[in-house]
Amino acid sequence: MKNSQTLTKSQRALNNFAAYFSKPANVIVVASLIILLLCIVYPMYAVLNASLTVGQMDSLMYNSLFGLKLAKGDFTSLNFHMLMFGKYSSDYSMSFFWKPLWNSIRMSTYSSLIALILGGMIAWLITRTDIKYKKYISSVFVFPYIMPSWTLALVWKNVFANSRVGTGVTGMLESLTGICVPSWFVYGIFPCAVVMGIHYAPFAYILIGGILRNMDANLEEAATILKADRWRITRKVTLPIVMPALISTVLLVFSSTMASYAVPVFVGSPGDFYVMSTMLRSLYSSSYSGQSYVMTLVLVLIGIMMLSLNQSVIGKRKSFTTVTGKSGQVSFIRLKGNKALSIVIVVLLFFIAIFPIFSFALESLCGVQGDYSTLTLKYWISREDLGGFHVPVGKGILFNAEIWGALWGSLKLSIVVSLVVGTLGFLIGYGVSKNRGSKLATLLSNVAFFPYLIPSMAFGSIFLAVSTKLLFLRGTFFLLVLVASIKYLPFASRSGTSAMMQLSGEIEEAAIIVGAPWIVRMTRILFPIQKSSFISGYLLPFVSCIRELSLFVLLTSSGTLITTLLSYFDERNVVQMSNGINLLIIIVVLVVNFTTNKLTGASIDKGIGGN
């Protein structure tokens, strides 16, 4: 009798198991969760283990300083003590950890405030005032985010570099006017903060503008009827409603800027301004790998703290309801000096969004940087190797096999990553929406978003630690695809989940009744209905990947991808080639985004926080 009962329970469990996995959504949830946990938990273990392991130069340093007999690969806590707590010298710890950490915090704070003020101001002007040229302003303002973050950094150098600062190269301002701006204006924390702030201002614009656009106009109109002045309405009504977006903007921009690598390299390092990301690469390049992984852990912890704080603050108010059965009438504020203000904003946007393209084209034609009397096409069309530099340059850009090979490498990587990430985001969205409320679906949603908590530079360093354990991955194309796919999954999964949540279950049920297979339901019914949102999930990884530098700089050689090749030329002051390559990247990004938008209605700005 007992055996019969046991058998019955076993059969019941087996039947429940078979029934559970007979549903495609359940298979997707479980399989995705297993894959993501393996791709996230093991790398985190690998970087923690690497931080407690002696590197090649670490062993030489520790043995020399402390009379030890450590060998490469030995277990030790000296990496933490040396880098963070001044085991040998407080000056060493201050120079290599605490000062770069403080610089990163200052840069991130200033960038967040600039992004918040600029993006919030444009959002308010577009949604709440009668400012002119709204369509132009709204369209062009997202350009700085679509373009690589270092775009404005290179423009900054092109314009403000002068003979009295750094390498003594002449920039556009000095060449045309003879004015030399001070060194702090050209290199250091000021240009880093301004450039990163402008780059992420569209992020603030989309977050804050989305709330203001959907906000019930009656809320502000009621305050007006009660004779409250504009400042009081803004302070007591508008600001509390947009507070979640304000807090999210500050924390997300802070986290993203914290480990930014490209901008500090271009306009920070020449002025002896070093941050965590640039110091991390310096330590690793010097073979102090154990200490570089300690810095990686710190960056990861800071990222997690910022996003946890974001969730904690927003979680205190479970409802930020601003969309109701509302009046569609919005009383736009009549601006004094509307035309003058509109022209100022249009000119400002020209310089931060359109002028960079002209700047790169012009600088790539200068035979001598900053001297516009030496314009030449040789850096584009020369069929012979270009001389006059202390490093090999090769032929002109249009005939340079290394440049086109690197561009093809970036395109190939971006296409593969976008296909992987977009499809995974679509499937995860389906699995989570069909299992909404379940613990597994909630866990999958959180795990899929976890890579966003980790700054790009640190994320690349984590998988560098993995490649030292799994040597078959080191330097491979598959490693780049794996790293980029996991890193860019968060927004694709959130976009896919949001799109699927908007679909009624009756749509798929009707297809099931008529006998449509699962693959037909997905490709012929569900995907076409939410085509724009899903294609944005493919487009964002493509654009992000082709312009990425921080994520890949530790994982591949300078000639593999177009961004690492650009960095190689810029670090060696071959500015004509670096400007020309940057122009190529911008053209590719804008053409892909514009073409996709015209053909499908999808656009990158639908995937950077506006969902």
LUMVO-918038 format. One line per 10 residues: number of its first residue (from 0); for each residue x, y, z of C-alpha. Coordinates in steps of 0.001 Angstrom, whole numbers, plus 524288, in hexadecimal, padded with zeros to 5 digits. Layout:
// residues N
NUM	X/Y/Z; ...
// end
This chain:
// residues 611
0	80000/80000/80000; 80B19/80944/803AB; 81240/80625/7F6F7; 805BE/808D2/7EF88; 8044D/81617/7F617; 812A3/81947/7F388; 81117/81589/7E562; 804FA/81DEA/7E459; 80C21/829A3/7E9FB; 8176C/82773/7E0A8
10	80E45/82685/7D524; 8074A/832D5/7D992; 8141F/83A2E/7DAC3; 81843/83528/7CD61; 80B5C/83921/7C76F; 80C47/846B2/7CDAF; 81A29/847EA/7C890; 81606/84403/7BACF; 80A37/84D0D/7BB46; 81287/85878/7BFE2
20	81C99/856E7/7B51D; 81259/85478/7AABD; 8102F/86329/7AAC4; 81A68/86A84/7A2A8; 81A25/87638/7ABE4; 81E68/86DB1/7B75C; 82967/8678F/7AF75; 82E21/87527/7ABAC; 82E02/87A02/7B9C2; 8357F/86E65/7BF44
30	83F5A/86D62/7B41B; 841FC/87C15/7B3FD; 843AC/87C4F/7C2BA; 84D7F/87130/7C28C; 85565/8774D/7B782; 8559D/884D4/7BDB5; 8594D/87FB5/7CB1E; 864A4/87834/7C523; 868EA/88431/7BD70; 86820/88D50/7C934
40	86AE9/8855D/7D580; 8770E/87E8E/7D056; 87D52/88B27/7CB18; 87ADC/891CE/7D83B; 88179/8866B/7DF01; 88CC0/8871D/7D546; 88F65/8958E/7D7C4; 88E98/893B6/7E694; 8981D/88865/7E596; 8A119/89076/7DCC9
50	8A12A/89BA0/7E6AF; 8A650/89205/7F0D4; 8B0BD/88C9D/7E7AD; 8BEA6/89146/7E580; 8C173/896B9/7D7F6; 8CE94/89698/7D0F9; 8D319/8A441/7D4FA; 8CBD0/8A344/7E1E5; 8D482/89803/7E600; 8E0F1/89F65/7E2A3
60	8DC45/8AB52/7EA2E; 8D7C3/8A3F8/7F63D; 8E3A4/89B48/7F6E9; 8ECB3/8A6EC/7F5A9; 8E592/8AF92/7FF7A; 8E1E3/8A5AB/809CA; 8EC03/89AEC/80831; 8E1D1/890E0/80429; 8E2A7/88579/7FACF; 8D5D7/886D6/7F3BD
70	8D459/8813E/7E615; 8CADA/88507/7DB77; 8BDA1/87EF9/7DE6D; 8BF74/87DEA/7ED2F; 8B44F/881B6/7F62D; 8B615/88EB6/7FD42; 8AEAD/89A3B/802ED; 8BA07/8A368/80046; 8B353/8A8E0/7F42A; 8A8ED/8AF08/7FCDB
80	8B287/8B374/8074A; 8BC05/8B929/7FD64; 8B236/8C066/7F4EF; 8A826/8C4DB/7FED7; 8AEAA/8C571/80C26; 8BC8A/8C9E4/8095E; 8C340/8BD38/80D96; 8D02E/8C234/80838; 8CDDB/8D0B7/80661; 8C250/8D99E/80895
90	8C6FC/8E17B/7FCCF; 8C5B8/8D574/7F436; 8B7FC/8D2C5/7F8FA; 8B447/8E118/7F787; 8B9C1/8E248/7E9B2; 8B495/8D57A/7E438; 8A78E/8D408/7EB3B; 8A23D/8DEBB/7F3F8; 8A537/8EA5E/7EB42; 89FD7/8E3BF/7DED6
100	893E4/8DF92/7E6C3; 891A9/8ED81/7EB61; 893A4/8F28E/7DD7F; 889A5/8E8BF/7D86B; 87FB9/8ECAC/7E2C4; 88183/8FB32/7DFD6; 880C2/8F932/7D128; 8748E/8F0B1/7D25A; 86DDF/8FA4F/7DB89; 87050/90611/7D2D7
110	86C5F/8FE77/7C69B; 85FA4/8FA27/7CD09; 85C2A/9081B/7D0B9; 85F51/90D46/7C314; 85746/90270/7BCAA; 84BFF/904DD/7C60F; 84BDC/91397/7C430; 84D96/91383/7B566; 844B0/907EF/7B298; 83A60/90C43/7BC63
120	83A4F/91A1E/7B70E; 83858/9158E/7A904; 82DB8/90BFA/7AD5F; 82676/916C7/7B48F; 827A8/92056/7A934; 82292/91655/79F74; 81723/9116C/7A7A4; 81311/91D81/7AF4C; 81628/929A0/7A741; 81355/92F74/799E7
130	821A6/92F61/79600; 823EE/92F64/7874E; 82A73/924D8/77EF7; 825E7/919C8/787FD; 8272D/90F25/77DB1; 83519/91307/77A5F; 83930/91423/788A8; 83302/90723/78C76; 83902/8FFDF/780EC; 846B4/9058D/781A8
140	847F5/9051F/79079; 84957/8F632/79096; 8550D/8F6BE/78746; 85F5E/8F7D3/79214; 85A86/8EAED/797C3; 8599A/8E422/78AA1; 867A1/8E7F9/78793; 87314/8E211/78F44; 875EC/8E89B/79C56; 88376/8ECB4/79804
150	87E16/8F453/78C62; 87D0D/900E7/79421; 889F0/8FDDF/79ADA; 890EC/8FDCB/78DC6; 889A1/90A0A/7898C; 88DCA/9107F/79640; 89BF7/90D60/79318; 89A81/911B7/784FF; 894FE/91EDF/7890E; 89C18/9225A/795B6
160	8A974/91BC4/794B4; 8B41A/92617/7940F; 8C2C5/9279B/7933E; 8C40A/92A50/7A1E5; 8BD55/91DF3/7A6B0; 8C0B2/90F83/7A609; 8C72E/90B85/79951; 8C6E9/91983/79452; 8BDF9/91650/788E2; 8B646/921D5/7836F
170	8A77C/920E6/78420; 89CFE/927CD/77C5B; 89B08/932F8/78617; 8A95D/936A6/7868F; 8AB0A/934E3/777F5; 89FCF/93E15/774A7; 8A09F/9480A/77FBD; 8ADC5/94641/7865F; 8A6F1/94411/79382; 8ACEA/939C5/79C70
180	8A3AB/934FC/7A70B; 8A97C/93086/7B424; 8ADE1/92284/7B624; 8A2A3/91EF9/7BF71; 8991E/92271/7B4A4; 89FA9/91967/7AABC; 8A30F/90D91/7B31D; 89E9C/908C1/7C055; 89200/90747/7C7F5; 88B08/912E2/7C1A9
190	88AA6/90DD4/7B394; 8883D/8FFE1/7B85E; 87C57/90412/7C044; 876F5/90CED/7B590; 8789C/902C3/7AAD4; 87295/8F7A4/7B2B7; 867A9/9008B/7B767; 8640D/90463/7A981; 8650D/8F63C/7A505; 85B30/8F1A3/7AF36
200	85248/8FDA2/7AEC3; 84952/8F6EE/7A4BB; 8479E/8EC0D/7AEB7; 84221/8F60C/7B84E; 83A10/8FC34/7AD75; 83354/8EF59/7AA34; 830D6/8EB65/7B858; 82BED/8F89E/7BCFC; 82532/8FC48/7B03F; 81D8E/8EF8F/7B034
210	817BE/8F280/7BD91; 814DC/900BC/7BA75; 80E71/8FD16/7AD97; 80561/8F33C/7B3FD; 80289/8FB3F/7C018; 7F489/8FFA2/7C24D; 7F44B/90E05/7BE83; 7E931/91035/7C837; 7F2CE/90EAB/7D375; 7F9FE/91B0C/7CFB0
220	7EDD2/921FB/7CAE8; 7E734/91FF0/7D822; 7F2C0/9265E/7DED2; 7F1E6/931AD/7D542; 7E374/9338D/7D855; 7E728/9345F/7E6C0; 7F004/93FB6/7E2CA; 7FCCB/938C3/7E59B; 80842/93EFC/7DE8F; 8104B/9378B/7D489
230	81BC4/93504/7DDC1; 812BD/92F8B/7E846; 80BD0/926C0/7DE63; 818ED/921A4/7D994; 81DEA/91F58/7E764; 81182/919A1/7ED65; 80B25/91287/7E1F2; 8144A/90FF8/7D688; 820E5/90C8D/7DDAA; 81AE0/90257/7E6E3
240	814AB/8FB80/7DB3E; 8213D/8FAE0/7D350; 8298B/8F7A4/7DF49; 82ADF/8E928/7DBA8; 83047/8ECFB/7CE51; 83975/8F6FA/7D473; 83EDD/8ED1E/7DE20; 84005/8E27B/7D3BB; 8473B/8EBD3/7CAB3; 8512C/8EFB2/7D507
250	853C2/8E1CE/7D9AF; 85421/8DB6F/7CC3E; 85CD0/8E5F9/7C659; 8659D/8E56C/7D25A; 866F5/8D6AF/7D10A; 8697E/8D759/7C257; 8736E/8E252/7C389; 87A91/8DC1E/7CEFF; 881CE/8D288/7C662; 88226/8DA5D/7B9CD
260	88F1A/8D80C/7B312; 88F4B/8DEC6/7A5CF; 88C50/8ECB5/7AA18; 8962F/8ED10/7B573; 8A089/8E78F/7AC48; 89E37/8F1E2/7A1D4; 89C86/8FE1B/7AA39; 8A097/8F9AA/7B7CF; 8AD6C/8F248/7B77B; 8B4CD/8FCB4/7AF95
270	8B23C/905BD/7BB2A; 8B683/8FB8A/7C53E; 8A85F/8F932/7C913; 8A6F6/8EAA9/7CBC5; 89A93/8E36B/7CF89; 89797/8D571/7D37F; 8960A/8D06B/7C59D; 8A2B4/8D627/7C04E; 8AA22/8D18D/7CC53; 8A430/8C3F7/7CB17
280	8A96A/8C2AB/7BD4F; 8B681/8C839/7C17F; 8B7C8/8BE35/7CC67; 8B411/8B2F9/7C384; 8BD03/8B782/7B88C; 8C80E/8B811/7C28D; 8C4F2/8A9DD/7C624; 8C001/8AD5C/7D3B8; 8B411/8A538/7D089; 8B06C/8A1DE/7DE8F
290	8AF34/8B02B/7E236; 8A7AA/8B339/7D5BD; 89D78/8A91A/7D993; 89C42/8AF40/7E712; 898D7/8BBE4/7E02D; 88F22/8B45B/7D7BF; 88825/8AF75/7E3F0; 88744/8BD48/7E937; 8811F/8C21C/7DC7F; 87764/8B6E2/7DCB6
300	87390/8B9DE/7EAC2; 871BB/8C856/7E7AF; 8690D/8C4F3/7DC12; 860C4/8BBC7/7E44D; 85F9D/8C5FA/7EF15; 85B00/8D06A/7E589; 85095/8C7E5/7DF43; 84C3F/8C25C/7EC72; 84AC6/8D03A/7F179; 842D7/8D37A/7E564
310	83995/8C81C/7E7DC; 838D5/8CB40/7F659; 8352C/8D981/7F456; 82AFF/8D6A6/7E9F6; 825D5/8CB24/7F1B6; 821E3/8D3F9/7FD05; 816AF/8D8D0/7F493; 80FBC/8CD9D/7EE10; 807AC/8D683/7E586; 80BA4/8E255/7DDBA
320	7FEB3/8E330/7D6BD; 7FE59/8EEB4/7CD85; 7F6BD/8E8DC/7C231; 7E81F/8E8B8/7C492; 7DBB5/8EBDF/7BD4D; 7E25B/8F8D0/7BB17; 7DFD9/9050B/7B3B7; 7E798/9053E/7A734; 7E883/913F2/7A78F; 7F5DE/918A4/7ABFD
330	7F72D/92727/7AE53; 804AD/92A2D/7A909; 80C2D/934A3/7B03B; 80E61/9407C/7A797; 81CF0/94355/7A7FB; 82210/95116/7A812; 82C71/95281/79DAE; 827E9/945C2/79789; 82EAE/947CE/78A7F; 83BA8/94BC1/79083
340	83B95/9401D/799DB; 837CC/936DB/78EE3; 8430B/93BA5/7867A; 84CAC/93A20/791CB; 84863/92BFE/793D6; 848D3/92907/78544; 856B2/92E79/7846F; 85AC6/926EF/790AD; 85577/91A48/78B01; 85C84/91D04/77E47
350	86985/91D74/78573; 86747/91147/78DB2; 86048/908DF/783A0; 86377/90D22/775B2; 87036/914C4/7768B; 877DF/9088B/77AF4; 8758D/90262/76DAD; 87B20/90E3F/76693; 88645/90F00/77058; 88A9B/900FD/76E12
360	889DA/9029A/75F68; 891DB/90F32/75FCD; 89C1A/90A2A/7694B; 89E08/8FDC2/7614A; 8A1D7/9067A/755CA; 8AC20/90E9C/75CF1; 8B9F3/90B74/758D6; 8BE34/91234/76579; 8B461/91191/77084; 8AD9B/91E94/7728F
370	8B3B2/924BE/76666; 8A879/92610/75CB8; 8B172/92AFC/75216; 8B6DF/91D24/750F1; 8AA40/91621/74D0D; 8ACDE/909A9/74589; 8A5C1/8FD30/741AE; 8B1AD/8F481/74386; 8ACE8/8EF03/7507D; 8A10A/8E9F4/7493A
380	8A5A3/8E659/73B9B; 8B443/8E3B3/73C72; 8B7BB/8D668/73691; 8C548/8D6FA/73C8A; 8C92C/8D5B7/74AB6; 8C817/8E2A0/751D3; 8D4C9/8E6F6/757F7; 8D83D/8F1A3/76183; 8D37D/8EA8F/76DB3; 8DAE2/8E312/77826
390	8D198/8D770/776AC; 8CD2E/8CFB7/76AA2; 8C125/8D5E9/76496; 8BF32/8CECC/757BF; 8B7EE/8D3EC/74BE1; 8AD10/8DE01/74B77; 8A04D/8DA77/75227; 8990F/8D69D/745BD; 8A3FA/8CD43/741BD; 8A8A0/8C8ED/74F21
400	8A65D/8BA55/75093; 8A85C/8BACE/75F56; 89DD9/8C532/76135; 893F0/8BE3D/758A4; 89744/8B159/75F21; 894E6/8B778/76C87; 8882D/8BDAC/767C0; 883A4/8B086/7627E; 8876F/8AA4B/76F7A; 87EF4/8B41A/776C0
410	873B0/8B28B/76D2B; 8744E/8A3C5/76DE8; 874D6/8A404/77CBF; 869B6/8ADDB/77D95; 860F2/8A629/7745D; 86309/8995A/77BA8; 86134/89FC3/788F7; 854D8/8A6E9/784AB; 84EF1/89A49/77F7E; 85241/892E6/78BF6
420	84E11/89D9D/79552; 841CF/8A1A2/78DEC; 83D20/8938C/78CE2; 84039/8909E/79B2A; 83945/89D1A/79F59; 82D63/8992C/79761; 82D30/88B65/79D1B; 82FBC/88FD7/7AB18; 824D9/899D0/7A9BB; 81BB9/88F02/7A545
430	81FAB/885DC/7B045; 81E8D/89036/7BAE5; 81177/89562/7B5FE; 80B85/887C2/7B588; 81078/884C8/7C336; 80E26/8922F/7C90E; 80DFD/891F7/7D7D4; 8156F/88512/7D906; 82232/8848C/7E094; 829C7/87EFC/7D502
440	82502/889B4/7CBD6; 8286D/89443/7D5BA; 835D7/88E41/7D7E0; 83842/88D76/7C934; 83454/89BB0/7C756; 83DB0/8A00C/7D21F; 848F6/89772/7CD93; 84762/89C2A/7BF85; 84875/8AA44/7C43F; 85411/8A7AF/7CD3E
450	85EA9/8AA45/7C2DA; 859F0/8B85C/7C21F; 85E72/8BA10/7D02F; 86C75/8B753/7CC2B; 87412/8C226/7C530; 8793A/8BE79/7B7B6; 8879C/8BF3D/7BB4E; 8858F/8B68B/7C723; 87D28/8AD2C/7BF3C; 887EF/8AB84/7B539
460	891AA/8A955/7C030; 888E1/89ED6/7C612; 888F4/89702/7B985; 89775/89946/7B820; 898AC/891E6/7C4FA; 8901B/88732/7BF36; 898EB/8860F/7B347; 8A4C2/88401/7BC0B; 89DD4/87818/7C19B; 897CA/87368/7B4D6
470	8A306/8758D/7AB81; 89B58/870D1/79F97; 89365/87D75/7A0A4; 89EDD/886E0/7A13C; 89F59/89059/795D5; 89459/88998/78E58; 888EB/88F73/786F9; 87FD8/886F7/78F1B; 884AC/88D86/79B99; 8814C/89AF2/79612
480	873CB/8962E/79201; 8717F/89016/79F64; 875B4/89C42/7A6E3; 86E11/8A5C8/79E70; 861E3/89D3A/79E1B; 86101/89C56/7ACE4; 8645C/8AAAF/7AED4; 85A0F/8AFAA/7A546; 84F54/8A617/7A936; 848F3/8AE71/7B402
490	8421C/8B884/7AB82; 83E5E/8AE7F/7A124; 8383A/8A5CF/7AB89; 83114/8B13D/7B1D8; 82C8B/8B605/7A48D; 827E6/8A85A/7A0F7; 820FC/8A68E/7ADF8; 81A29/8B3BA/7AD0D; 815AA/8B0CD/79F37; 81090/8A355/7A2DF
500	8099B/8A861/7AF07; 801C7/8B181/7A64A; 7FC5A/8A620/79E53; 7EFBC/89FAA/7A28D; 7F093/890FC/7A4CC; 7E480/88F70/79C41; 7ECB1/89237/7901E; 7F516/88612/791C9; 7E9B5/87E02/796E5; 7E245/88074/78A52
510	7EDF6/87BA9/7828B; 7EF08/86F7A/78B0E; 7E0A3/86C6A/788AB; 7E2B5/86C4D/779EC; 7EE96/86378/77BBF; 7F9A5/86D00/778D4; 806CD/86771/77D92; 80EB6/86F3D/7878B; 818EF/873D1/77DC2; 80E20/878BC/774AC
520	8077C/87FE3/77FDC; 81442/8869D/78358; 818C5/88A62/775B2; 80BD5/88CD9/76EB6; 8035A/89295/77989; 80A3B/8977F/785E0; 81690/89D20/77FB7; 80F8F/8A4E5/774F4; 80616/8AB01/77EB4; 81113/8B0D4/786E8
530	81AE4/8B1C3/77BC5; 81FCD/8BF5C/77F1E; 82310/8BC13/78D4E; 8297B/8AF26/789E4; 831BE/8B4E2/77EE6; 8365B/8BF56/7885E; 83B1E/8B3DD/7908F; 84382/8AFC9/784F5; 847D3/8BD7C/78142; 84CD9/8C1FA/78E81
540	856C5/8B6C5/79017; 85B99/8B910/78230; 85DE8/8C795/78437; 86373/8C5AF/791EA; 86CC4/8BB13/78D63; 8722E/8C1F7/7815E; 875C1/8CE18/78958; 87A9E/8C6C6/7957E; 88896/8C83E/79A5A; 88898/8C6A7/7A935
550	882DA/8B8E4/7A897; 88CC0/8B3A7/79ECF; 89949/8BB15/7A182; 89EA4/8B082/7AA92; 899C5/8A501/7A28F; 89F34/8A708/794F1; 8AA61/8AD0A/78D56; 8AA1B/8BAC5/787A6; 8A7BC/8B64A/779A4; 89C52/8AD21/77C2C
560	8915C/8B729/77D7E; 88FD1/8C4B8/777BA; 88E93/8CB08/78533; 89B16/8C50E/78A8F; 8A222/8C915/77E14; 89D16/8D6FF/77FCF; 8A232/8D706/78DC1; 8AF68/8D21D/788E2; 8B0D4/8DD63/77F42; 8AC03/8E7A8/788E2
570	8B525/8E345/793D4; 8C075/8E470/78A30; 8BC02/8F1DE/785A7; 8B8DE/8EDC3/777AA; 8AD26/8F6DA/7783D; 8A9C4/8F6F9/769C7; 8A773/8E85D/769C5; 8A03D/8E838/776CF; 89731/8F32D/77246; 89499/8EC5E/7655F
580	891A1/8DF70/76C11; 88885/8E62C/775A0; 88155/8EC50/76A26; 87F97/8DEBE/76440; 879DD/8D984/77100; 8703E/8E4CF/77235; 86BDA/8E350/76415; 86978/8D4BB/765E2; 861C3/8D6CF/77283; 85963/8E1CA/76D04
590	856B5/8DAAA/76030; 852AF/8CE22/7673A; 84A07/8D566/770E8; 843CE/8DDFF/76660; 84180/8D2A6/75CF5; 83B94/8CA04/7677D; 832DD/8D515/76C05; 82DD3/8D7D4/75E51; 82B7B/8C97A/75B00; 825C9/8C4B7/767E4
600	822DB/8D068/77099; 82C84/8CB73/77AB9; 836FD/8D47F/7800D; 841E9/8D3F2/789FA; 83B62/8DE05/792B4; 83081/8D433/7955B; 83A46/8CB68/79C1C; 8420F/8D488/7A4CD; 83874/8D6A3/7AF89; 82C20/8DB22/7A905
610	824B9/8CE47/7A9ED
// end
